[in-house]
Amino acid sequence: MATSGMRSQLAQETRRRITFLGICLAVIGLVLTARVGYWQLRGEPARNVIVGRWNGYHGSTVAGASLGGMKAMHPIGGLPIPGVEHVAQPYKFGEGFGEDEETFYARCAQEIEDRILAVGPENVAAFIGEPVQGAGGVIIPPASYWPEIQRICDRHGVLLVSDEVICGFGRTGHWFGCETFGFRPDLMTFAKGVTSGYVPLGGVMVGDRMARVLIDEGGEFNHGYTYSGHPVACAVAVANIRLIQQLGLVQHVHDDVGPYLAEGFAKLRQHPLVGDAETCGLMGAPLLVQDKTQGTTFPDALAICMVCRGLSFPEVYEPALLSPRLYIGVNTTFMGEEGYDGRGRAHLAVKWDEAGRQAFIIGANPGARATTVELEFPWSVAKVELLDWNVPRFRPTERVEVRNRKLLWTFDRDEGMLMRVTPLAAPAGSDD
């Protein structure tokens, strides 16, 4: 029932039907199946070509790697499969260095239309893309890019597929990346963020236009995977989405930490070794280069981002991908007091659930040594629950001390955690 309710809520917000799949890799297979079924029912079975982008990523299955444009993956399985075309990615520094920005992005969008016309609109089923290319290097297009793609697809009757596996569920400062960039996809794939990665779950949202044809004209849509709609995975998704809502994390990214990250990246752009540093919500990728004036990058063999892993860059070559947890905080205030230890080491953000009279505390200590924070609540503390933490040596609740209305919280070095604090039921006549 909980999954059904969450499905209805998401469907109402996005005006889409939702199918949950047990694993992320299955979503692209379902997209291909739906694409074929839709155009057959529409009486246009020749529409079977899908256009994607070079350096896009849609998984590592035969279908996903084919639609994706990561050339290093193609020789392994003799990919791409027939019926897949690729066009340029909107990567200004790497593929349009020195070119006027507006001209470059217009050219990238126009290449999509040129490819549709070359193949023949009567043969093209869909265009697929990530709102922000994630694994390909956090390639962030300008505001004009996706609306132009929408117009091109509408003009030629081509379906638009938004791969929201990375962007979905708050990463860009909206629930989905298509909202951030202002376009209306016919199909949306999602995974990762729906459970915050704790349990594998993927899914596909189908827009009303496609759903009406597939259901009303096609009857039962015969598809499925062994673990489709697995109840454990769906239960985790329900709990995760509720927590995102209770903590106000999407708004937190949009209003607080997203602008904070953008401000920091703007400073990085002044560095002579940073060729580009753009952000979208809570994701970004500073591009480390040898010479930013000439557009010269470091040799691949140097693996410059591996050299810089002390800066918390993941195991990638370039650019240096950064996508912190959505509940990461900046220096905030709590009860009118500074929400950190006075030396700027332990940063806290507190979100209130007024209906349940409970508080969610998001904390991080980026310092090199432990530190203790003292918080005071308007009610006596009954219970402290650990929801997530990133230091596996021991459970942080072993270092939480409750003293009536006060909570003393010791952070280990480089530690971040998420906790829920519940009040003690106030006796009759009490001020608690």
Stockholm file with secondary structure:
# STOCKHOLM 1.0

chainA/1-432         MATSGMRSQLAQETRRRITFLGICLAVIGLVLTARVGYWQLRGEPARNVIVGRWNGYHGSTVAGASLGGMKAMHPIGGLPIPGVEHVAQPYKFGEGFGEDEETFYARCAQEIEDRILAVGPENVAAFIGEPVQGAGGVIIPPASYWPEIQRICDRHGVLLVSDEVICGFGRTGHWFGCETFGFRPDLMTFAKGVTSGYVPLGGVMVGDRMARVLIDEGGEFNHGYTYSGHPVACAVAVANIRLIQQLGLVQHVHDDVGPYLAEGFAKLRQHPLVGDAETCGLMGAPLLVQDKTQGTTFPDALAICMVCRGLSFPEVYEPALLSPRLYIGVNTTFMGEEGYDGRGRAHLAVKWDEAGRQAFIIGANPGARATTVELEFPWSVAKVELLDWNVPRFRPTERVEVRNRKLLWTFDRDEGMLMRVTPLAAPAGSDD
#=GR chainA/1-432 SS CHHHHHHHHHHHHHTEEEEEESSTTHHHHHHHHHHHHHHHHTTCTTCCEEEEEBTCCCCSSHHHHHHSBCGGGTGGGTCSCTTEEEECCCCHHHHSTTSCHHHHHHHHHHHHHHHHHHHCGGGEEEEEECSSBTTTTCBCCCTTHHHHHHHHHHHHTCEEEEECTTTTTTTTSSSSHHHHHTCCCSEEEECGGGTTTSSCCEEEEEEHHHHHIIIIITCSCCCCCTTTTCHHHHHHHHHHHHHHHHHTHHHHIIIIIHHHHHHHHHHHTTSTTEEECCBSSSCBCCEEEEETTTTEECCGGGCHHHHTGGGTCCSCSSSCCBCCCTTCCCSCEETTEESSCSSSCSEEEEEEETTTTEEEEEEEECSSSCEEEEEECSSCEEEEEEEEESCTTSCGGGGEEEETTEEEEEECTTEEEEEEEEECCCCTTCCC
#=GC SS_cons         CHHHHHHHHHHHHHTEEEEEESSTTHHHHHHHHHHHHHHHHTTCTTCCEEEEEBTCCCCSSHHHHHHSBCGGGTGGGTCSCTTEEEECCCCHHHHSTTSCHHHHHHHHHHHHHHHHHHHCGGGEEEEEECSSBTTTTCBCCCTTHHHHHHHHHHHHTCEEEEECTTTTTTTTSSSSHHHHHTCCCSEEEECGGGTTTSSCCEEEEEEHHHHHIIIIITCSCCCCCTTTTCHHHHHHHHHHHHHHHHHTHHHHIIIIIHHHHHHHHHHHTTSTTEEECCBSSSCBCCEEEEETTTTEECCGGGCHHHHTGGGTCCSCSSSCCBCCCTTCCCSCEETTEESSCSSSCSEEEEEEETTTTEEEEEEEECSSSCEEEEEECSSCEEEEEEEEESCTTSCGGGGEEEETTEEEEEECTTEEEEEEEEECCCCTTCCC
//
